[in-house]
């Protein structure tokens, strides 16, 4: 939860709502994918906040916008 002395955005909410989140691993042609699934709108917002932080902090170059998976 703490990185470099800061609370990572979204982790408090995800911890508090861990019973509302599930993870699904799927093999793909390029390796694999982990889907983070929730039906709770506030928890989904926390997932998005956490992922945006990770993308920015690790400089992955992934988009910061949310789009539907096809």
C-alpha positions as CSV (number, residue, x, y, z in Angstrom):
1,X,0.0,0.0,0.0
2,X,2.8,2.4,0.7
3,X,5.4,3.2,-1.9
4,X,8.1,5.8,-1.4
5,X,6.3,7.0,1.8
6,X,3.0,7.7,0.1
7,X,-0.3,5.9,0.1
8,X,-0.9,4.6,-3.4
9,X,-4.2,6.2,-4.7
10,X,-7.1,3.7,-4.7
11,X,-5.6,1.1,-2.3
12,X,-7.6,2.2,0.8
13,X,-10.8,1.9,-1.1
14,X,-9.8,-1.4,-2.7
15,X,-8.8,-2.9,0.7
16,X,-12.1,-1.7,2.3
17,X,-14.1,-3.3,-0.6
18,X,-11.9,-6.4,-1.3
19,X,-15.0,-8.6,-1.1
20,X,-16.5,-6.7,-4.1
21,X,-13.5,-7.3,-6.4
22,X,-12.5,-10.5,-8.2
23,X,-9.6,-11.3,-10.5
24,X,-9.7,-13.4,-13.6
25,X,-6.6,-14.6,-15.5
26,X,-6.9,-15.5,-19.2
27,X,-4.2,-16.9,-21.4
28,X,-3.6,-14.9,-24.6
29,X,-1.5,-15.3,-27.7
30,X,1.0,-12.8,-26.2
31,X,1.1,-14.2,-22.7
32,X,-1.9,-13.4,-20.4
33,X,-4.3,-10.8,-19.1
34,X,-5.7,-10.2,-15.7
35,X,-9.2,-8.8,-15.5
36,X,-10.1,-6.9,-12.4
37,X,-13.9,-7.2,-12.0
38,X,-16.4,-5.4,-9.8
39,X,-20.1,-4.4,-10.1
40,X,-19.7,-1.7,-7.5
41,X,-19.3,1.8,-9.1
42,X,-17.2,3.3,-6.3
43,X,-14.9,0.3,-6.3
44,X,-14.5,0.5,-10.0
45,X,-13.5,4.1,-9.6
46,X,-10.8,3.0,-7.1
47,X,-9.5,0.4,-9.6
48,X,-9.3,3.1,-12.3
49,X,-7.5,5.5,-9.8
50,X,-5.0,2.7,-8.8
51,X,-4.3,1.7,-12.4
52,X,-3.8,5.4,-13.5
53,X,-1.3,5.8,-10.7
54,X,0.6,2.6,-11.7
55,X,0.7,3.6,-15.4
56,X,2.0,7.0,-14.6
57,X,4.5,5.9,-11.9
58,X,5.9,3.1,-13.9
59,X,5.8,5.1,-17.2
60,X,4.3,2.2,-19.1
61,X,2.9,4.5,-21.9
62,X,-0.5,2.9,-21.6
63,X,-3.5,5.2,-22.1
64,X,-5.0,6.8,-19.0
65,X,-8.5,6.8,-20.4
66,X,-10.9,3.9,-19.8
67,X,-12.4,2.2,-22.8
68,X,-14.6,-0.9,-23.3
69,X,-12.7,-4.1,-24.0
70,X,-13.6,-5.6,-27.3
